[in-house]
Amino acid sequence: VQVQNDFPWPFTKREVILLGFADDDSDRSRIVGVKLNSLQTPQEDKAVPPLDPDIVRMDFDGGLLFQPCPPNHPLLEKSRGNYPSDEKLILLTFTMVVDPKMEVIPKKFLNFCTRTVIGAIWRMMLHVAEEVRDGKRPEFTELIESKREDLYDWVEERAHVVVHGSEAESCSETKAISTQSIDQKNSSAIHSTHDQNSVPI
């Protein structure tokens, strides 16, 4: 993924080339992690374009963690969303370390800007996602459909497992309940047999 950002004068344009891969543990723990690392040169990956001398390529290291959101999570109280009490939600944790390569700017100011900008960008992304969901961005819908077999079918399937659990998990729970019921019946049968064969002393 190639992301470019324009910066005000006297700074030049920045970009980051990201390589991402998923660590899928949703069937066992209902958790999916995504690792994001920046690439700098075509020697690291053939898909990386040559560096433009007018653009500064940033370093980035980050990740996302998707898991079921507990109903009593403290962030729900701060959320601007109005969620029904019975709606199942996904808790997304995002961490990153980025070097914009702006040595002349104090790090404290950069950290403040990063926190502010990331929050604004995240809200914009959620807004776009909601419009795609509601059919207001048909060009995005077409792109998603064109990559459905390669990516988005897997994304939707994993999201479903994170929220609702896997079929294997449901089968395991059903099997455990059935086994417990059989054990209880066997216990009752043994108890009844013992009562019938017992002789008072």
Buried (B, 14 or more C-beta within 10 A) or exposed (E): EEEEBEEEEEBEEBBBBEBEEBEBEBEEEBBBBBEBBBBBEEEEEEEBEEBEEEEBBBBBEBBBBBBBBEEEEEEBEEEEEEEEEEEEBEBEEEEEEBEBEBEEEEEEEBEEEEEEEEEEEEEEEEEEEEEBEEEEBEEBEEEBEEEEEEEBEEBEEBBEBBBEBBEEBEEEEEEEEEEEEEEEEEEEEEEEEEEEEEEEE
